[in-house]
Amino acid sequence: MAKILVFNNDKDRMETYYRNENDAMPYNTNNTLKVSEFRGSSNSQTLWTTKRAMQSFNTTRFLYGKPIPVGYAFKRPWEGGHR
């Protein structure tokens, strides 16, 4: 189970969610971005994002009209993949 911290830009505060790997990310519509997709190959049990980032994904997915493959959206710098 992952602990997900979401900065809610509208309320100017952090929100905490606990989700399983196959659950949808907070603020995600129609289950189009699962926690496991967002986590990718990261080993972290704590993930973070913003409400606006999730809403932007929803809008992009809606306008694109079909699934968007996500390799990973979350990865800490020391886990590699950053140059």
Phi and psi restraints in degrees (range 20) as a CNS / XPLOR table:
assign (resid 1 and name C) (resid 2 and name N)
       (resid 2 and name CA) (resid 2 and name C) 1.0 -101.9 20.0 2
assign (resid 2 and name N) (resid 2 and name CA)
       (resid 2 and name C) (resid 3 and name N) 1.0 143.0 20.0 2
assign (resid 2 and name C) (resid 3 and name N)
       (resid 3 and name CA) (resid 3 and name C) 1.0 -94.5 20.0 2
assign (resid 3 and name N) (resid 3 and name CA)
       (resid 3 and name C) (resid 4 and name N) 1.0 123.2 20.0 2
assign (resid 3 and name C) (resid 4 and name N)
       (resid 4 and name CA) (resid 4 and name C) 1.0 -117.4 20.0 2
assign (resid 4 and name N) (resid 4 and name CA)
       (resid 4 and name C) (resid 5 and name N) 1.0 121.4 20.0 2
assign (resid 4 and name C) (resid 5 and name N)
       (resid 5 and name CA) (resid 5 and name C) 1.0 -99.2 20.0 2
assign (resid 5 and name N) (resid 5 and name CA)
       (resid 5 and name C) (resid 6 and name N) 1.0 126.3 20.0 2
assign (resid 5 and name C) (resid 6 and name N)
       (resid 6 and name CA) (resid 6 and name C) 1.0 -123.4 20.0 2
assign (resid 6 and name N) (resid 6 and name CA)
       (resid 6 and name C) (resid 7 and name N) 1.0 123.8 20.0 2
assign (resid 6 and name C) (resid 7 and name N)
       (resid 7 and name CA) (resid 7 and name C) 1.0 -82.5 20.0 2
assign (resid 7 and name N) (resid 7 and name CA)
       (resid 7 and name C) (resid 8 and name N) 1.0 116.7 20.0 2
assign (resid 7 and name C) (resid 8 and name N)
       (resid 8 and name CA) (resid 8 and name C) 1.0 -88.0 20.0 2
assign (resid 8 and name N) (resid 8 and name CA)
       (resid 8 and name C) (resid 9 and name N) 1.0 105.1 20.0 2
assign (resid 8 and name C) (resid 9 and name N)
       (resid 9 and name CA) (resid 9 and name C) 1.0 -64.3 20.0 2
assign (resid 9 and name N) (resid 9 and name CA)
       (resid 9 and name C) (resid 10 and name N) 1.0 -30.9 20.0 2
assign (resid 9 and name C) (resid 10 and name N)
       (resid 10 and name CA) (resid 10 and name C) 1.0 -69.8 20.0 2
assign (resid 10 and name N) (resid 10 and name CA)
       (resid 10 and name C) (resid 11 and name N) 1.0 -36.4 20.0 2
assign (resid 10 and name C) (resid 11 and name N)
       (resid 11 and name CA) (resid 11 and name C) 1.0 -102.9 20.0 2
assign (resid 11 and name N) (resid 11 and name CA)
       (resid 11 and name C) (resid 12 and name N) 1.0 -4.0 20.0 2
assign (resid 11 and name C) (resid 12 and name N)
       (resid 12 and name CA) (resid 12 and name C) 1.0 55.5 20.0 2
assign (resid 12 and name N) (resid 12 and name CA)
       (resid 12 and name C) (resid 13 and name N) 1.0 47.7 20.0 2
assign (resid 12 and name C) (resid 13 and name N)
       (resid 13 and name CA) (resid 13 and name C) 1.0 -152.5 20.0 2
assign (resid 13 and name N) (resid 13 and name CA)
       (resid 13 and name C) (resid 14 and name N) 1.0 159.7 20.0 2
assign (resid 13 and name C) (resid 14 and name N)
       (resid 14 and name CA) (resid 14 and name C) 1.0 -86.1 20.0 2
assign (resid 14 and name N) (resid 14 and name CA)
       (resid 14 and name C) (resid 15 and name N) 1.0 143.7 20.0 2
assign (resid 14 and name C) (resid 15 and name N)
       (resid 15 and name CA) (resid 15 and name C) 1.0 -122.0 20.0 2
assign (resid 15 and name N) (resid 15 and name CA)
       (resid 15 and name C) (resid 16 and name N) 1.0 146.0 20.0 2
assign (resid 15 and name C) (resid 16 and name N)
       (resid 16 and name CA) (resid 16 and name C) 1.0 -116.7 20.0 2
assign (resid 16 and name N) (resid 16 and name CA)
       (resid 16 and name C) (resid 17 and name N) 1.0 131.7 20.0 2
assign (resid 16 and name C) (resid 17 and name N)
       (resid 17 and name CA) (resid 17 and name C) 1.0 -128.9 20.0 2
assign (resid 17 and name N) (resid 17 and name CA)
       (resid 17 and name C) (resid 18 and name N) 1.0 149.6 20.0 2
assign (resid 17 and name C) (resid 18 and name N)
       (resid 18 and name CA) (resid 18 and name C) 1.0 -120.0 20.0 2
assign (resid 18 and name N) (resid 18 and name CA)
       (resid 18 and name C) (resid 19 and name N) 1.0 119.4 20.0 2
assign (resid 18 and name C) (resid 19 and name N)
       (resid 19 and name CA) (resid 19 and name C) 1.0 -134.6 20.0 2
assign (resid 19 and name N) (resid 19 and name CA)
       (resid 19 and name C) (resid 20 and name N) 1.0 149.1 20.0 2
assign (resid 19 and name C) (resid 20 and name N)
       (resid 20 and name CA) (resid 20 and name C) 1.0 -79.7 20.0 2
assign (resid 20 and name N) (resid 20 and name CA)
       (resid 20 and name C) (resid 21 and name N) 1.0 165.9 20.0 2
assign (resid 20 and name C) (resid 21 and name N)
       (resid 21 and name CA) (resid 21 and name C) 1.0 -59.4 20.0 2
assign (resid 21 and name N) (resid 21 and name CA)
       (resid 21 and name C) (resid 22 and name N) 1.0 -33.9 20.0 2
assign (resid 21 and name C) (resid 22 and name N)
       (resid 22 and name CA) (resid 22 and name C) 1.0 -94.1 20.0 2
assign (resid 22 and name N) (resid 22 and name CA)
       (resid 22 and name C) (resid 23 and name N) 1.0 5.2 20.0 2
assign (resid 22 and name C) (resid 23 and name N)
       (resid 23 and name CA) (resid 23 and name C) 1.0 -83.8 20.0 2
assign (resid 23 and name N) (resid 23 and name CA)
       (resid 23 and name C) (resid 24 and name N) 1.0 157.4 20.0 2
assign (resid 23 and name C) (resid 24 and name N)
       (resid 24 and name CA) (resid 24 and name C) 1.0 -73.8 20.0 2
assign (resid 24 and name N) (resid 24 and name CA)
       (resid 24 and name C) (resid 25 and name N) 1.0 149.6 20.0 2
assign (resid 24 and name C) (resid 25 and name N)
       (resid 25 and name CA) (resid 25 and name C) 1.0 -66.0 20.0 2
assign (resid 25 and name N) (resid 25 and name CA)
       (resid 25 and name C) (resid 26 and name N) 1.0 151.1 20.0 2
assign (resid 25 and name C) (resid 26 and name N)
       (resid 26 and name CA) (resid 26 and name C) 1.0 -57.4 20.0 2
assign (resid 26 and name N) (resid 26 and name CA)
       (resid 26 and name C) (resid 27 and name N) 1.0 142.7 20.0 2
assign (resid 26 and name C) (resid 27 and name N)
       (resid 27 and name CA) (resid 27 and name C) 1.0 66.5 20.0 2
assign (resid 27 and name N) (resid 27 and name CA)
       (resid 27 and name C) (resid 28 and name N) 1.0 11.8 20.0 2
assign (resid 27 and name C) (resid 28 and name N)
       (resid 28 and name CA) (resid 28 and name C) 1.0 -92.8 20.0 2
assign (resid 28 and name N) (resid 28 and name CA)
       (resid 28 and name C) (resid 29 and name N) 1.0 136.1 20.0 2
assign (resid 28 and name C) (resid 29 and name N)
       (resid 29 and name CA) (resid 29 and name C) 1.0 -100.4 20.0 2
assign (resid 29 and name N) (resid 29 and name CA)
       (resid 29 and name C) (resid 30 and name N) 1.0 147.7 20.0 2
assign (resid 29 and name C) (resid 30 and name N)
       (resid 30 and name CA) (resid 30 and name C) 1.0 58.5 20.0 2
assign (resid 30 and name N) (resid 30 and name CA)
       (resid 30 and name C) (resid 31 and name N) 1.0 25.2 20.0 2
assign (resid 30 and name C) (resid 31 and name N)
       (resid 31 and name CA) (resid 31 and name C) 1.0 54.3 20.0 2
assign (resid 31 and name N) (resid 31 and name CA)
       (resid 31 and name C) (resid 32 and name N) 1.0 39.7 20.0 2
assign (resid 31 and name C) (resid 32 and name N)
       (resid 32 and name CA) (resid 32 and name C) 1.0 -90.4 20.0 2
assign (resid 32 and name N) (resid 32 and name CA)
       (resid 32 and name C) (resid 33 and name N) 1.0 -7.0 20.0 2
assign (resid 32 and name C) (resid 33 and name N)
       (resid 33 and name CA) (resid 33 and name C) 1.0 -140.0 20.0 2
assign (resid 33 and name N) (resid 33 and name CA)
       (resid 33 and name C) (resid 34 and name N) 1.0 106.3 20.0 2
assign (resid 33 and name C) (resid 34 and name N)
       (resid 34 and name CA) (resid 34 and name C) 1.0 -85.3 20.0 2
assign (resid 34 and name N) (resid 34 and name CA)
       (resid 34 and name C) (resid 35 and name N) 1.0 158.6 20.0 2
assign (resid 34 and name C) (resid 35 and name N)
       (resid 35 and name CA) (resid 35 and name C) 1.0 -57.1 20.0 2
assign (resid 35 and name N) (resid 35 and name CA)
       (resid 35 and name C) (resid 36 and name N) 1.0 -41.6 20.0 2
assign (resid 35 and name C) (resid 36 and name N)
       (resid 36 and name CA) (resid 36 and name C) 1.0 -63.1 20.0 2
assign (resid 36 and name N) (resid 36 and name CA)
       (resid 36 and name C) (resid 37 and name N) 1.0 -35.9 20.0 2
assign (resid 36 and name C) (resid 37 and name N)
       (resid 37 and name CA) (resid 37 and name C) 1.0 -68.8 20.0 2
assign (resid 37 and name N) (resid 37 and name CA)
       (resid 37 and name C) (resid 38 and name N) 1.0 -41.9 20.0 2
assign (resid 37 and name C) (resid 38 and name N)
       (resid 38 and name CA) (resid 38 and name C) 1.0 -65.3 20.0 2
assign (resid 38 and name N) (resid 38 and name CA)
       (resid 38 and name C) (resid 39 and name N) 1.0 -41.9 20.0 2
assign (resid 38 and name C) (resid 39 and name N)
       (resid 39 and name CA) (resid 39 and name C) 1.0 -67.4 20.0 2
assign (resid 39 and name N) (resid 39 and name CA)
       (resid 39 and name C) (resid 40 and name N) 1.0 -41.3 20.0 2
assign (resid 39 and name C) (resid 40 and name N)
       (resid 40 and name CA) (resid 40 and name C) 1.0 64.0 20.0 2
assign (resid 40 and name N) (resid 40 and name CA)
       (resid 40 and name C) (resid 41 and name N) 1.0 -131.3 20.0 2
assign (resid 40 and name C) (resid 41 and name N)
       (resid 41 and name CA) (resid 41 and name C) 1.0 -95.3 20.0 2
assign (resid 41 and name N) (resid 41 and name CA)
       (resid 41 and name C) (resid 42 and name N) 1.0 9.6 20.0 2
assign (resid 41 and name C) (resid 42 and name N)
       (resid 42 and name CA) (resid 42 and name C) 1.0 -69.2 20.0 2
assign (resid 42 and name N) (resid 42 and name CA)
       (resid 42 and name C) (resid 43 and name N) 1.0 145.6 20.0 2
assign (resid 42 and name C) (resid 43 and name N)
       (resid 43 and name CA) (resid 43 and name C) 1.0 -95.8 20.0 2
assign (resid 43 and name N) (resid 43 and name CA)
       (resid 43 and name C) (resid 44 and name N) 1.0 -0.4 20.0 2
assign (resid 43 and name C) (resid 44 and name N)
       (resid 44 and name CA) (resid 44 and name C) 1.0 -67.4 20.0 2
assign (resid 44 and name N) (resid 44 and name CA)
       (resid 44 and name C) (resid 45 and name N) 1.0 139.0 20.0 2
assign (resid 44 and name C) (resid 45 and name N)
       (resid 45 and name CA) (resid 45 and name C) 1.0 -91.6 20.0 2
assign (resid 45 and name N) (resid 45 and name CA)
       (resid 45 and name C) (resid 46 and name N) 1.0 -8.6 20.0 2
assign (resid 45 and name C) (resid 46 and name N)
       (resid 46 and name CA) (resid 46 and name C) 1.0 -117.0 20.0 2
assign (resid 46 and name N) (resid 46 and name CA)
       (resid 46 and name C) (resid 47 and name N) 1.0 121.1 20.0 2
assign (resid 46 and name C) (resid 47 and name N)
       (resid 47 and name CA) (resid 47 and name C) 1.0 -116.0 20.0 2
assign (resid 47 and name N) (resid 47 and name CA)
       (resid 47 and name C) (resid 48 and name N) 1.0 155.2 20.0 2
assign (resid 47 and name C) (resid 48 and name N)
       (resid 48 and name CA) (resid 48 and name C) 1.0 -142.7 20.0 2
assign (resid 48 and name N) (resid 48 and name CA)
       (resid 48 and name C) (resid 49 and name N) 1.0 153.4 20.0 2
assign (resid 48 and name C) (resid 49 and name N)
       (resid 49 and name CA) (resid 49 and name C) 1.0 -162.9 20.0 2
assign (resid 49 and name N) (resid 49 and name CA)
       (resid 49 and name C) (resid 50 and name N) 1.0 -171.5 20.0 2
assign (resid 49 and name C) (resid 50 and name N)
       (resid 50 and name CA) (resid 50 and name C) 1.0 -122.9 20.0 2
assign (resid 50 and name N) (resid 50 and name CA)
       (resid 50 and name C) (resid 51 and name N) 1.0 156.3 20.0 2
assign (resid 50 and name C) (resid 51 and name N)
       (resid 51 and name CA) (resid 51 and name C) 1.0 -60.8 20.0 2
assign (resid 51 and name N) (resid 51 and name CA)
       (resid 51 and name C) (resid 52 and name N) 1.0 -40.4 20.0 2
assign (resid 51 and name C) (resid 52 and name N)
       (resid 52 and name CA) (resid 52 and name C) 1.0 -63.7 20.0 2
assign (resid 52 and name N) (resid 52 and name CA)
       (resid 52 and name C) (resid 53 and name N) 1.0 -36.2 20.0 2
assign (resid 52 and name C) (resid 53 and name N)
       (resid 53 and name CA) (resid 53 and name C) 1.0 -63.4 20.0 2
assign (resid 53 and name N) (resid 53 and name CA)
       (resid 53 and name C) (resid 54 and name N) 1.0 -42.6 20.0 2
assign (resid 53 and name C) (resid 54 and name N)
       (resid 54 and name CA) (resid 54 and name C) 1.0 -66.6 20.0 2
assign (resid 54 and name N) (resid 54 and name CA)
       (resid 54 and name C) (resid 55 and name N) 1.0 -40.2 20.0 2
assign (resid 54 and name C) (resid 55 and name N)
       (resid 55 and name CA) (resid 55 and name C) 1.0 -66.3 20.0 2
assign (resid 55 and name N) (resid 55 and name CA)
       (resid 55 and name C) (resid 56 and name N) 1.0 -36.4 20.0 2
assign (resid 55 and name C) (resid 56 and name N)
       (resid 56 and name CA) (resid 56 and name C) 1.0 -65.0 20.0 2
assign (resid 56 and name N) (resid 56 and name CA)
       (resid 56 and name C) (resid 57 and name N) 1.0 -40.5 20.0 2
assign (resid 56 and name C) (resid 57 and name N)
       (resid 57 and name CA) (resid 57 and name C) 1.0 -61.1 20.0 2
assign (resid 57 and name N) (resid 57 and name CA)
       (resid 57 and name C) (resid 58 and name N) 1.0 -44.6 20.0 2
assign (resid 57 and name C) (resid 58 and name N)
       (resid 58 and name CA) (resid 58 and name C) 1.0 -58.4 20.0 2
assign (resid 58 and name N) (resid 58 and name CA)
       (resid 58 and name C) (resid 59 and name N) 1.0 -45.6 20.0 2
assign (resid 58 and name C) (resid 59 and name N)
       (resid 59 and name CA) (resid 59 and name C) 1.0 -65.0 20.0 2
assign (resid 59 and name N) (resid 59 and name CA)
       (resid 59 and name C) (resid 60 and name N) 1.0 -46.0 20.0 2
assign (resid 59 and name C) (resid 60 and name N)
       (resid 60 and name CA) (resid 60 and name C) 1.0 -61.8 20.0 2
assign (resid 60 and name N) (resid 60 and name CA)
       (resid 60 and name C) (resid 61 and name N) 1.0 -44.4 20.0 2
assign (resid 60 and name C) (resid 61 and name N)
       (resid 61 and name CA) (resid 61 and name C) 1.0 -61.6 20.0 2
assign (resid 61 and name N) (resid 61 and name CA)
       (resid 61 and name C) (resid 62 and name N) 1.0 -42.1 20.0 2
assign (resid 61 and name C) (resid 62 and name N)
       (resid 62 and name CA) (resid 62 and name C) 1.0 -63.9 20.0 2
assign (resid 62 and name N) (resid 62 and name CA)
       (resid 62 and name C) (resid 63 and name N) 1.0 -46.4 20.0 2
assign (resid 62 and name C) (resid 63 and name N)
       (resid 63 and name CA) (resid 63 and name C) 1.0 -68.8 20.0 2
assign (resid 63 and name N) (resid 63 and name CA)
       (resid 63 and name C) (resid 64 and name N) 1.0 -35.0 20.0 2
assign (resid 63 and name C) (resid 64 and name N)
       (resid 64 and name CA) (resid 64 and name C) 1.0 -69.1 20.0 2
assign (resid 64 and name N) (resid 64 and name CA)
       (resid 64 and name C) (resid 65 and name N) 1.0 -34.6 20.0 2
assign (resid 64 and name C) (resid 65 and name N)
       (resid 65 and name CA) (resid 65 and name C) 1.0 83.5 20.0 2
assign (resid 65 and name N) (resid 65 and name CA)
       (resid 65 and name C) (resid 66 and name N) 1.0 2.6 20.0 2
assign (resid 65 and name C) (resid 66 and name N)
       (resid 66 and name CA) (resid 66 and name C) 1.0 -153.4 20.0 2
assign (resid 66 and name N) (resid 66 and name CA)
       (resid 66 and name C) (resid 67 and name N) 1.0 169.5 20.0 2
assign (resid 66 and name C) (resid 67 and name N)
       (resid 67 and name CA) (resid 67 and name C) 1.0 -57.1 20.0 2
assign (resid 67 and name N) (resid 67 and name CA)
       (resid 67 and name C) (resid 68 and name N) 1.0 145.0 20.0 2
assign (resid 67 and name C) (resid 68 and name N)
       (resid 68 and name CA) (resid 68 and name C) 1.0 -108.9 20.0 2
assign (resid 68 and name N) (resid 68 and name CA)
       (resid 68 and name C) (resid 69 and name N) 1.0 115.6 20.0 2
assign (resid 68 and name C) (resid 69 and name N)
       (resid 69 and name CA) (resid 69 and name C) 1.0 -68.8 20.0 2
assign (resid 69 and name N) (resid 69 and name CA)
       (resid 69 and name C) (resid 70 and name N) 1.0 131.4 20.0 2
assign (resid 69 and name C) (resid 70 and name N)
       (resid 70 and name CA) (resid 70 and name C) 1.0 -116.6 20.0 2
assign (resid 70 and name N) (resid 70 and name CA)
       (resid 70 and name C) (resid 71 and name N) 1.0 112.2 20.0 2
assign (resid 70 and name C) (resid 71 and name N)
       (resid 71 and name CA) (resid 71 and name C) 1.0 -67.1 20.0 2
assign (resid 71 and name N) (resid 71 and name CA)
       (resid 71 and name C) (resid 72 and name N) 1.0 -54.0 20.0 2
assign (resid 71 and name C) (resid 72 and name N)
       (resid 72 and name CA) (resid 72 and name C) 1.0 -167.5 20.0 2
assign (resid 72 and name N) (resid 72 and name CA)
       (resid 72 and name C) (resid 73 and name N) 1.0 145.9 20.0 2
assign (resid 72 and name C) (resid 73 and name N)
       (resid 73 and name CA) (resid 73 and name C) 1.0 -111.0 20.0 2
assign (resid 73 and name N) (resid 73 and name CA)
       (resid 73 and name C) (resid 74 and name N) 1.0 -19.9 20.0 2
assign (resid 73 and name C) (resid 74 and name N)
       (resid 74 and name CA) (resid 74 and name C) 1.0 -123.2 20.0 2
assign (resid 74 and name N) (resid 74 and name CA)
       (resid 74 and name C) (resid 75 and name N) 1.0 126.1 20.0 2
assign (resid 74 and name C) (resid 75 and name N)
       (resid 75 and name CA) (resid 75 and name C) 1.0 -158.7 20.0 2
assign (resid 75 and name N) (resid 75 and name CA)
       (resid 75 and name C) (resid 76 and name N) 1.0 129.3 20.0 2
assign (resid 75 and name C) (resid 76 and name N)
       (resid 76 and name CA) (resid 76 and name C) 1.0 -76.9 20.0 2
assign (resid 76 and name N) (resid 76 and name CA)
       (resid 76 and name C) (resid 77 and name N) 1.0 147.5 20.0 2
assign (resid 76 and name C) (resid 77 and name N)
       (resid 77 and name CA) (resid 77 and name C) 1.0 -54.1 20.0 2
assign (resid 77 and name N) (resid 77 and name CA)
       (resid 77 and name C) (resid 78 and name N) 1.0 -38.8 20.0 2
assign (resid 77 and name C) (resid 78 and name N)
       (resid 78 and name CA) (resid 78 and name C) 1.0 -76.4 20.0 2
assign (resid 78 and name N) (resid 78 and name CA)
       (resid 78 and name C) (resid 79 and name N) 1.0 -3.9 20.0 2
assign (resid 78 and name C) (resid 79 and name N)
       (resid 79 and name CA) (resid 79 and name C) 1.0 -89.8 20.0 2
assign (resid 79 and name N) (resid 79 and name CA)
       (resid 79 and name C) (resid 80 and name N) 1.0 3.0 20.0 2
assign (resid 79 and name C) (resid 80 and name N)
       (resid 80 and name CA) (resid 80 and name C) 1.0 90.2 20.0 2
assign (resid 80 and name N) (resid 80 and name CA)
       (resid 80 and name C) (resid 81 and name N) 1.0 173.3 20.0 2
assign (resid 80 and name C) (resid 81 and name N)
       (resid 81 and name CA) (resid 81 and name C) 1.0 90.7 20.0 2
assign (resid 81 and name N) (resid 81 and name CA)
       (resid 81 and name C) (resid 82 and name N) 1.0 -10.5 20.0 2
assign (resid 81 and name C) (resid 82 and name N)
       (resid 82 and name CA) (resid 82 and name C) 1.0 -110.2 20.0 2
assign (resid 82 and name N) (resid 82 and name CA)
       (resid 82 and name C) (resid 83 and name N) 1.0 135.0 20.0 2
